[in-house]
Amino acid sequence: MKPVMLVATRLARFDLRRYLVGALLWMPVSVIPLAGGLVLQQLFDHIGGHRPAALEQALWLCAAFVGVEVVRGVVIVVAWTYGVYWWAAAATLLRSNALRSILTARERPRPGCRTRRGVCRALPRRRA
């Protein structure tokens, strides 16, 4: 398995419930535009037909389209808010694992390094 896929899989398994809820919230963001497109198709089929369009039916279809777009906007806001929550948890996990890896490294120290564990080897050098 490639390293990127390994990290992604482990992040998903870290808190599977949080990951699945986020995925289920973002799925409608992709699917809801289909509903809006179908409503618009019905509207234009109704208006462009060979018979005269009734204003009341066209207004109901316009209201349905506006309703679908409002629902889509609410779903996007909720998914985005939850996505920030998930992103913060995933970033915290990655940072804590990187810090733990640096602090517990068992490498030989560089010449001039005064720590016993070789922590300075993992930290970037300062250039003068």
DSSP file (Angstrom, degrees, kcal/mol; ACC not computed):
  #  RESIDUE AA STRUCTURE BP1 BP2  ACC     N-H-->O    O-->H-N    N-H-->O    O-->H-N    TCO  KAPPA ALPHA  PHI   PSI    X-CA   Y-CA   Z-CA
    1    1 A M              0   0    0      0, 0.0     5,-0.0     0, 0.0     0, 0.0   0.000 360.0 360.0 360.0 139.0    0.0    0.0    0.0
    2    2 A K     >  -     0   0    0      1,-0.1     4,-2.3     4,-0.0     5,-0.2  -0.346 360.0-116.4 -67.8 150.5    1.3    3.5   -0.9
    3    3 A P  H  > S+     0   0    0      0, 0.0     4,-2.3     0, 0.0     5,-0.2   0.863 113.8  52.6 -58.5 -36.8    2.2    5.7    2.1
    4    4 A V  H  > S+     0   0    0      1,-0.2     4,-2.5     2,-0.2     5,-0.2   0.929 111.4  45.5 -66.3 -43.4   -0.5    8.3    1.3
    5    5 A M  H  > S+     0   0    0      2,-0.2     4,-2.6     1,-0.2    -1,-0.2   0.862 110.8  54.6 -67.5 -34.1   -3.2    5.6    1.2
    6    6 A L  H  X S+     0   0    0     -4,-2.3     4,-2.2     2,-0.2    -2,-0.2   0.925 110.7  44.7 -63.8 -44.7   -1.8    4.1    4.4
    7    7 A V  H  X S+     0   0    0     -4,-2.3     4,-2.4     2,-0.2    -2,-0.2   0.918 113.9  50.0 -65.0 -43.1   -2.1    7.4    6.2
    8    8 A A  H  X S+     0   0    0     -4,-2.5     4,-2.1     1,-0.2    -2,-0.2   0.905 111.4  48.7 -63.4 -41.1   -5.5    8.1    4.8
    9    9 A T  H  X S+     0   0    0     -4,-2.6     4,-2.2     1,-0.2    -1,-0.2   0.914 112.3  47.8 -64.9 -42.7   -6.8    4.6    5.9
   10   10 A R  H  X S+     0   0    0     -4,-2.2     4,-1.4     2,-0.2    -2,-0.2   0.865 110.3  52.4 -68.3 -34.5   -5.4    5.0    9.4
   11   11 A L  H  X S+     0   0    0     -4,-2.4     4,-0.9     2,-0.2    -1,-0.2   0.906 110.5  48.2 -65.3 -40.1   -6.9    8.5    9.7
   12   12 A A  H  < S+     0   0    0     -4,-2.1     3,-0.3     1,-0.2     7,-0.3   0.899 113.6  46.8 -66.3 -39.2  -10.3    7.1    8.7
   13   13 A R  H >< S+     0   0    0     -4,-2.2     3,-0.7     1,-0.2    -1,-0.2   0.718  95.7  76.2 -75.2 -20.3  -10.0    4.2   11.2
   14   14 A F  H 3< S+     0   0    0     -4,-1.4    -1,-0.2     1,-0.3     2,-0.2   0.929 123.4   0.5 -56.4 -48.2   -8.8    6.6   14.0
   15   15 A D  T 3X S+     0   0    0     -4,-0.9     4,-2.1    -3,-0.3    -1,-0.3  -0.663  75.7 176.0-141.2  82.0  -12.4    7.8   14.5
   16   16 A L  H <> S+     0   0    0     -3,-0.7     4,-2.8     1,-0.2     5,-0.2   0.852  77.9  54.8 -60.9 -39.2  -14.6    5.9   12.0
   17   17 A R  H  > S+     0   0    0      1,-0.2     4,-2.4     2,-0.2    -1,-0.2   0.936 109.8  46.6 -61.3 -45.8  -17.9    7.3   13.2
   18   18 A R  H  > S+     0   0    0      1,-0.2     4,-2.0     2,-0.2    -1,-0.2   0.896 113.7  49.4 -62.6 -40.8  -16.6   10.9   12.7
   19   19 A Y  H  X S+     0   0    0     -4,-2.1     4,-2.2    -7,-0.3    -2,-0.2   0.920 112.4  46.6 -65.6 -44.9  -15.3   10.0    9.3
   20   20 A L  H  X S+     0   0    0     -4,-2.8     4,-2.7     2,-0.2    -2,-0.2   0.885 110.6  52.1 -67.8 -39.0  -18.5    8.3    8.1
   21   21 A V  H  X S+     0   0    0     -4,-2.4     4,-1.8    -5,-0.2    -1,-0.2   0.927 110.9  48.7 -62.1 -43.7  -20.7   11.1    9.4
   22   22 A G  H  X S+     0   0    0     -4,-2.0     4,-1.8    -5,-0.2    -2,-0.2   0.909 111.8  48.7 -61.7 -42.1  -18.6   13.6    7.5
   23   23 A A  H  X S+     0   0    0     -4,-2.2     4,-1.6     1,-0.2    -2,-0.2   0.908 111.0  50.2 -64.5 -41.5  -18.8   11.5    4.3
   24   24 A L  H  < S+     0   0    0     -4,-2.7    -1,-0.2     1,-0.2    -2,-0.2   0.800 110.1  51.3 -68.1 -27.6  -22.6   11.2    4.7
   25   25 A L  H  < S+     0   0    0     -4,-1.8     4,-0.5    -5,-0.2    -1,-0.2   0.841 111.8  46.1 -76.0 -32.6  -22.9   14.9    5.1
   26   26 A W  H  X S+     0   0    0     -4,-1.8     4,-0.9     1,-0.2     3,-0.3   0.723  97.1  73.2 -83.6 -20.3  -20.8   15.7    2.0
   27   27 A M  H >X S+     0   0    0     -4,-1.6     4,-1.5     1,-0.2     3,-1.2   0.931  94.6  50.8 -60.0 -46.4  -22.6   13.2   -0.3
   28   28 A P  H 3> S+     0   0    0      0, 0.0     4,-3.1     0, 0.0    -1,-0.2   0.799  98.6  67.6 -62.6 -25.6  -25.8   15.3   -0.6
   29   29 A V  H 34 S+     0   0    0     -4,-0.5    -2,-0.2    -3,-0.3    -3,-0.1   0.858 109.0  37.7 -60.6 -32.8  -23.7   18.3   -1.6
   30   30 A S  H << S+     0   0    0     -3,-1.2    -1,-0.2    -4,-0.9     4,-0.2   0.777 121.9  43.4 -85.7 -28.8  -22.9   16.4   -4.8
   31   31 A V  H >X S+     0   0    0     -4,-1.5     3,-1.6     1,-0.2     4,-0.8   0.823  97.2  70.4 -89.9 -33.2  -26.3   14.8   -5.3
   32   32 A I  H >X S+     0   0    0     -4,-3.1     4,-1.9     1,-0.3     3,-0.7   0.829  88.2  64.4 -60.4 -34.8  -28.7   17.7   -4.5
   33   33 A P  H 3> S+     0   0    0      0, 0.0     4,-2.3     0, 0.0    -1,-0.3   0.807  95.8  61.1 -58.9 -24.8  -27.7   19.7   -7.7
   34   34 A L  H <> S+     0   0    0     -3,-1.6     4,-2.3    -4,-0.2    -2,-0.2   0.904 102.7  49.8 -64.4 -39.8  -29.3   16.8   -9.6
   35   35 A A  H <X S+     0   0    0     -4,-0.8     4,-2.2    -3,-0.7    -1,-0.2   0.919 111.0  49.1 -64.3 -42.9  -32.6   17.5   -7.9
   36   36 A G  H  X S+     0   0    0     -4,-1.9     4,-2.3     1,-0.2    -1,-0.2   0.897 111.0  50.6 -62.8 -38.9  -32.3   21.2   -8.8
   37   37 A G  H  X S+     0   0    0     -4,-2.3     4,-2.3     2,-0.2    -2,-0.2   0.888 109.4  50.4 -65.2 -39.4  -31.5   20.2  -12.4
   38   38 A L  H  X S+     0   0    0     -4,-2.3     4,-2.2     2,-0.2    -2,-0.2   0.890 110.2  49.9 -66.8 -38.5  -34.5   17.9  -12.6
   39   39 A V  H  X S+     0   0    0     -4,-2.2     4,-2.3     2,-0.2    -2,-0.2   0.922 112.0  48.1 -64.6 -43.2  -36.8   20.7  -11.3
   40   40 A L  H  X S+     0   0    0     -4,-2.3     4,-2.8     2,-0.2     5,-0.3   0.883 109.0  54.0 -64.3 -37.5  -35.4   23.1  -13.9
   41   41 A Q  H  X S+     0   0    0     -4,-2.3     4,-2.6     1,-0.2     5,-0.2   0.931 109.8  47.2 -61.4 -44.6  -35.9   20.5  -16.6
   42   42 A Q  H  X S+     0   0    0     -4,-2.2     4,-2.3     2,-0.2    -2,-0.2   0.908 112.0  51.4 -61.8 -41.2  -39.5   20.1  -15.6
   43   43 A L  H  X S+     0   0    0     -4,-2.3     4,-2.6     2,-0.2    -2,-0.2   0.945 113.8  41.9 -61.4 -49.7  -39.9   23.9  -15.6
   44   44 A F  H  X S+     0   0    0     -4,-2.8     4,-2.9     2,-0.2    -1,-0.2   0.851 113.8  52.3 -70.9 -33.1  -38.4   24.4  -19.1
   45   45 A D  H  < S+     0   0    0     -4,-2.6     4,-0.4    -5,-0.3    -1,-0.2   0.890 112.6  46.7 -64.6 -37.7  -40.3   21.4  -20.5
   46   46 A H  H  < S+     0   0    0     -4,-2.3     3,-0.5    -5,-0.2    -2,-0.2   0.911 117.7  41.0 -70.4 -42.1  -43.5   22.9  -19.1
   47   47 A I  H  < S+     0   0    0     -4,-2.6     6,-0.2     1,-0.2    -2,-0.2   0.900 117.7  46.8 -72.8 -39.9  -42.8   26.3  -20.4
   48   48 A G  S  < S+     0   0    0     -4,-2.9    -1,-0.2    -5,-0.2    -2,-0.2   0.374  88.2 114.5 -87.3   6.3  -41.4   25.2  -23.8
   49   49 A G  S    S-     0   0    0     -3,-0.5     4,-0.1    -4,-0.4    -3,-0.1  -0.052  81.7-104.2 -68.7 176.8  -44.2   22.7  -24.5
   50   50 A H  S    S+     0   0    0      2,-0.1    -1,-0.1     0, 0.0    -4,-0.1   0.582 102.5  67.5 -80.9 -10.0  -46.7   23.1  -27.4
   51   51 A R  S    S-     0   0    0     -5,-0.1    -2,-0.1     1,-0.1     2,-0.1  -0.772 100.7 -90.2-106.6 156.9  -49.4   24.2  -25.1
   52   52 A P        -     0   0    0      0, 0.0     2,-0.3     0, 0.0    -2,-0.1  -0.392  43.6-119.6 -67.1 140.3  -49.5   27.5  -23.2
   53   53 A A        -     0   0    0     -6,-0.2     2,-0.4    -4,-0.1    -6,-0.1  -0.610  19.0-126.5 -83.6 136.8  -47.9   27.3  -19.7
   54   54 A A     >  -     0   0    0     -2,-0.3     4,-1.9     1,-0.1     5,-0.2  -0.679  12.1-139.5 -81.1 133.9  -50.0   28.1  -16.7
   55   55 A L  H  > S+     0   0    0     -2,-0.4     4,-2.3     1,-0.2     5,-0.2   0.866  99.7  57.0 -62.4 -37.9  -48.4   30.7  -14.6
   56   56 A E  H  > S+     0   0    0      1,-0.2     4,-1.9     2,-0.2    -1,-0.2   0.906 107.5  46.8 -63.9 -42.3  -49.4   29.0  -11.4
   57   57 A Q  H  > S+     0   0    0      2,-0.2     4,-2.0     1,-0.2    -1,-0.2   0.894 111.8  51.2 -66.9 -39.5  -47.6   25.7  -12.3
   58   58 A A  H  X S+     0   0    0     -4,-1.9     4,-2.2     1,-0.2    -2,-0.2   0.890 109.1  51.4 -64.7 -38.7  -44.5   27.6  -13.4
   59   59 A L  H  X S+     0   0    0     -4,-2.3     4,-2.5     2,-0.2    -1,-0.2   0.884 108.1  51.8 -65.7 -37.8  -44.4   29.5  -10.1
   60   60 A W  H  X S+     0   0    0     -4,-1.9     4,-2.2     2,-0.2    -1,-0.2   0.898 110.3  48.6 -65.4 -39.1  -44.7   26.2   -8.1
   61   61 A L  H  X S+     0   0    0     -4,-2.0     4,-2.2     2,-0.2    -2,-0.2   0.891 111.1  50.1 -67.5 -38.2  -41.8   24.8  -10.0
   62   62 A C  H  X S+     0   0    0     -4,-2.2     4,-2.5     2,-0.2    -2,-0.2   0.906 110.7  50.0 -63.7 -41.2  -39.8   27.9   -9.4
   63   63 A A  H  X S+     0   0    0     -4,-2.5     4,-2.4     1,-0.2    -2,-0.2   0.883 109.2  51.8 -64.5 -37.8  -40.6   27.7   -5.7
   64   64 A A  H  X S+     0   0    0     -4,-2.2     4,-2.4     2,-0.2    -2,-0.2   0.905 109.7  49.6 -64.3 -40.6  -39.5   24.0   -5.7
   65   65 A F  H  X S+     0   0    0     -4,-2.2     4,-2.2     2,-0.2    -2,-0.2   0.928 111.2  48.1 -63.8 -44.8  -36.2   25.0   -7.3
   66   66 A V  H  X S+     0   0    0     -4,-2.5     4,-2.2     1,-0.2    -2,-0.2   0.906 111.6  51.5 -62.2 -40.8  -35.6   27.7   -4.7
   67   67 A G  H  X S+     0   0    0     -4,-2.4     4,-2.4     2,-0.2    -2,-0.2   0.911 108.8  50.0 -61.9 -43.1  -36.5   25.2   -1.9
   68   68 A V  H  X S+     0   0    0     -4,-2.4     4,-2.3     1,-0.2    -1,-0.2   0.908 111.7  48.5 -62.1 -41.7  -34.0   22.7   -3.3
   69   69 A E  H  X S+     0   0    0     -4,-2.2     4,-2.2     2,-0.2    -1,-0.2   0.847 109.8  51.6 -69.7 -33.3  -31.3   25.3   -3.4
   70   70 A V  H  X S+     0   0    0     -4,-2.2     4,-2.3     2,-0.2    -2,-0.2   0.928 111.1  47.9 -66.6 -44.4  -32.0   26.5    0.1
   71   71 A V  H  X S+     0   0    0     -4,-2.4     4,-2.5     1,-0.2    -2,-0.2   0.914 110.9  52.0 -61.2 -41.9  -31.8   22.9    1.4
   72   72 A R  H  X S+     0   0    0     -4,-2.3     4,-2.4     1,-0.2    -1,-0.2   0.911 109.1  50.1 -60.3 -43.3  -28.5   22.5   -0.6
   73   73 A G  H  X S+     0   0    0     -4,-2.2     4,-2.2     2,-0.2    -1,-0.2   0.905 110.9  48.6 -62.8 -41.9  -27.1   25.7    1.1
   74   74 A V  H  X S+     0   0    0     -4,-2.3     4,-2.5     2,-0.2    -2,-0.2   0.915 111.6  49.7 -64.4 -42.7  -28.0   24.5    4.5
   75   75 A V  H  X S+     0   0    0     -4,-2.5     4,-2.8     1,-0.2     5,-0.2   0.896 110.0  51.3 -63.6 -39.6  -26.4   21.1    3.9
   76   76 A I  H  X S+     0   0    0     -4,-2.4     4,-2.6     2,-0.2    -1,-0.2   0.920 110.8  48.0 -63.5 -43.5  -23.3   22.7    2.6
   77   77 A V  H  X S+     0   0    0     -4,-2.2     4,-2.4     2,-0.2    -2,-0.2   0.923 114.6  45.5 -64.5 -43.6  -23.0   24.9    5.7
   78   78 A V  H  X S+     0   0    0     -4,-2.5     4,-2.5     2,-0.2     5,-0.2   0.929 114.9  47.5 -65.3 -44.7  -23.6   21.9    8.1
   79   79 A A  H  X S+     0   0    0     -4,-2.8     4,-2.3   -54,-0.2    -2,-0.2   0.894 112.5  49.6 -64.2 -39.4  -21.1   19.7    6.1
   80   80 A W  H  X S+     0   0    0     -4,-2.6     4,-1.9    -5,-0.2    -1,-0.2   0.917 111.2  48.9 -65.8 -43.1  -18.5   22.5    6.1
   81   81 A T  H  X S+     0   0    0     -4,-2.4     4,-1.5     1,-0.2    -2,-0.2   0.927 114.5  44.7 -62.4 -45.1  -18.9   23.1    9.8
   82   82 A Y  H  X S+     0   0    0     -4,-2.5     4,-2.5     1,-0.2    -1,-0.2   0.855 108.5  58.9 -67.4 -33.9  -18.5   19.4   10.6
   83   83 A G  H  X S+     0   0    0     -4,-2.3     4,-2.8    -5,-0.2    -1,-0.2   0.873 103.6  51.1 -62.7 -37.3  -15.6   19.2    8.1
   84   84 A V  H  X S+     0   0    0     -4,-1.9     4,-2.4     2,-0.2    -1,-0.2   0.905 109.5  51.1 -65.2 -40.8  -13.7   21.7   10.2
   85   85 A Y  H  X S+     0   0    0     -4,-1.5     4,-1.6     2,-0.2    -2,-0.2   0.924 114.3  43.0 -60.5 -46.7  -14.4   19.7   13.3
   86   86 A W  H  X S+     0   0    0     -4,-2.5     4,-2.5     1,-0.2    -2,-0.2   0.907 112.5  53.3 -67.3 -41.4  -13.1   16.5   11.6
   87   87 A W  H  X S+     0   0    0     -4,-2.8     4,-2.8     1,-0.2     5,-0.2   0.899 106.9  51.8 -61.8 -41.7  -10.1   18.3   10.1
   88   88 A A  H  X S+     0   0    0     -4,-2.4     4,-2.1     1,-0.2    -1,-0.2   0.905 111.4  47.4 -62.8 -41.2   -9.0   19.7   13.4
   89   89 A A  H  X S+     0   0    0     -4,-1.6     4,-2.1     2,-0.2    -2,-0.2   0.915 113.9  46.9 -66.4 -42.8   -9.1   16.2   15.0
   90   90 A A  H  X S+     0   0    0     -4,-2.5     4,-2.4     2,-0.2    -2,-0.2   0.910 113.2  48.3 -66.5 -41.8   -7.1   14.7   12.0
   91   91 A A  H  X S+     0   0    0     -4,-2.8     4,-2.6     2,-0.2     5,-0.2   0.886 110.6  51.8 -66.2 -38.3   -4.5   17.4   12.1
   92   92 A T  H  X S+     0   0    0     -4,-2.1     4,-2.6    -5,-0.2     5,-0.2   0.909 109.9  49.4 -63.6 -41.8   -4.1   17.1   15.8
   93   93 A L  H  X S+     0   0    0     -4,-2.1     4,-2.2     2,-0.2    -2,-0.2   0.934 112.5  47.1 -62.7 -46.0   -3.6   13.4   15.5
   94   94 A L  H  X S+     0   0    0     -4,-2.4     4,-2.3     1,-0.2    -2,-0.2   0.916 114.0  47.4 -62.8 -43.3   -1.0   13.8   12.7
   95   95 A R  H  X S+     0   0    0     -4,-2.6     4,-2.6     2,-0.2     5,-0.2   0.915 111.9  49.1 -66.1 -42.2    0.9   16.5   14.7
   96   96 A S  H  X S+     0   0    0     -4,-2.6     4,-2.4     1,-0.2    -1,-0.2   0.890 112.0  49.1 -66.3 -37.4    0.9   14.5   17.9
   97   97 A N  H  X S+     0   0    0     -4,-2.2     4,-2.2    -5,-0.2    -1,-0.2   0.900 112.0  48.5 -67.1 -39.6    2.3   11.5   16.1
   98   98 A A  H  X S+     0   0    0     -4,-2.3     4,-2.1     2,-0.2    -2,-0.2   0.918 113.1  47.4 -65.7 -42.7    5.0   13.5   14.3
   99   99 A L  H  X S+     0   0    0     -4,-2.6     4,-2.7     2,-0.2     5,-0.2   0.911 111.7  50.1 -65.3 -42.0    6.0   15.1   17.6
  100  100 A R  H  X S+     0   0    0     -4,-2.4     4,-1.7     1,-0.2    -1,-0.2   0.901 110.3  51.2 -62.1 -40.2    6.1   11.7   19.4
  101  101 A S  H  < S+     0   0    0     -4,-2.2    -1,-0.2     1,-0.2    -2,-0.2   0.895 112.4  45.8 -63.6 -40.5    8.2   10.3   16.6
  102  102 A I  H >< S+     0   0    0     -4,-2.1     3,-0.9     1,-0.2    -2,-0.2   0.919 114.8  46.3 -68.7 -43.2   10.7   13.2   16.9
  103  103 A L  H 3< S+     0   0    0     -4,-2.7    -1,-0.2     1,-0.2    -2,-0.2   0.743 116.1  43.6 -75.5 -22.7   10.9   13.1   20.7
  104  104 A T  T 3< S+     0   0    0     -4,-1.7    -1,-0.2    -5,-0.2    -2,-0.2   0.189  79.3 138.4-107.2  16.7   11.3    9.3   20.9
  105  105 A A    <   -     0   0    0     -3,-0.9    14,-0.1    -4,-0.2    -3,-0.1  -0.360  41.5-155.9 -63.2 140.5   13.8    8.9   18.1
  106  106 A R        +     0   0    0     12,-0.1     2,-0.2     2,-0.0    12,-0.1  -0.207  46.2 129.7-111.3  39.6   16.6    6.4   19.0
  107  107 A E        -     0   0    0     10,-0.6    14,-0.1     1,-0.1    12,-0.0  -0.524  67.3 -94.1 -92.7 161.1   19.2    7.7   16.6
  108  108 A R        -     0   0    0     -2,-0.2    -1,-0.1     1,-0.1     2,-0.1  -0.521  48.0-112.6 -69.5 138.9   22.8    8.6   17.3
  109  109 A P        -     0   0    0      0, 0.0    -1,-0.1     0, 0.0     3,-0.1  -0.394  29.0-110.1 -72.6 150.9   23.2   12.3   18.1
  110  110 A R    >   -     0   0    0      1,-0.1     3,-2.1    -2,-0.1     2,-0.2  -0.347  47.5 -82.7 -69.1 157.4   25.1   14.6   15.7
  111  111 A P  T 3  S+     0   0    0      0, 0.0    -1,-0.1     0, 0.0     3,-0.1  -0.464 121.5  25.3 -61.2 132.6   28.5   15.9   16.8
  112  112 A G  T 3  S+     0   0    0      1,-0.3     2,-0.5    -2,-0.2    -2,-0.1   0.346  88.6 128.6  93.8  -5.9   27.8   19.0   19.0
  113  113 A C    <   -     0   0    0     -3,-2.1    -1,-0.3     1,-0.1     8,-0.0  -0.727  42.0-164.5 -85.4 128.1   24.3   17.8   20.0
  114  114 A R        +     0   0    0     -2,-0.5     2,-0.2    -3,-0.1    -1,-0.1   0.358  56.3  95.8 -98.4   5.6   23.9   18.0   23.8
  115  115 A T        -     0   0    0      1,-0.1    -2,-0.1     2,-0.0     3,-0.1  -0.627  68.7-138.0 -94.3 158.2   20.8   15.9   24.1
  116  116 A R  S    S+     0   0    0     -2,-0.2    -1,-0.1     1,-0.2    -3,-0.0   0.782  97.3  49.4 -84.2 -27.3   20.9   12.2   24.9
  117  117 A R  S    S-     0   0    0     -9,-0.1   -10,-0.6   -14,-0.0    -1,-0.2   0.566 106.5-114.4 -92.9  -8.1   18.2   11.0   22.5
  118  118 A G    >>  +     0   0    0    -12,-0.1     3,-1.1    -8,-0.1     4,-0.6   0.801  62.0 149.0  81.5  28.2   19.3   12.7   19.4
  119  119 A V  H >>  +     0   0    0      1,-0.3     3,-1.1     2,-0.2     4,-0.9   0.863  65.8  63.2 -63.5 -35.1   16.4   15.0   19.1
  120  120 A C  H 34 S+     0   0    0      1,-0.3    -1,-0.3     2,-0.2     3,-0.1   0.730  91.7  66.6 -66.2 -19.1   18.4   17.7   17.5
  121  121 A R  H <4 S+     0   0    0     -3,-1.1    -1,-0.3     1,-0.2    -2,-0.2   0.857 102.6  45.9 -66.7 -34.9   19.0   15.4   14.5
  122  122 A A  H << S+     0   0    0     -3,-1.1    -1,-0.2    -4,-0.6    -2,-0.2   0.695  99.8  82.5 -82.3 -18.9   15.3   15.5   13.6
  123  123 A L  S  < S-     0   0    0     -4,-0.9     2,-0.0     1,-0.1     0, 0.0  -0.611  91.5-101.5 -86.9 146.8   15.0   19.3   13.9
  124  124 A P        -     0   0    0      0, 0.0     2,-0.2     0, 0.0    -1,-0.1  -0.324  37.1-112.7 -67.3 148.0   16.1   21.5   11.0
  125  125 A R        -     0   0    0     -4,-0.1     2,-0.5     1,-0.1    -4,-0.0  -0.523  23.4-124.8 -78.6 146.1   19.5   23.2   11.3
  126  126 A R        -     0   0    0     -2,-0.2     2,-0.5     2,-0.0    -1,-0.1  -0.800  21.8-147.5 -89.0 129.1   19.7   27.0   11.6
  127  127 A R              0   0    0     -2,-0.5     0, 0.0     1,-0.1     0, 0.0  -0.836 360.0 360.0-100.2 133.6   21.8   28.5    8.9
  128  128 A A              0   0    0     -2,-0.5    -1,-0.1     0, 0.0    -2,-0.0   0.460 360.0 360.0 -87.4 360.0   23.8   31.6    9.8
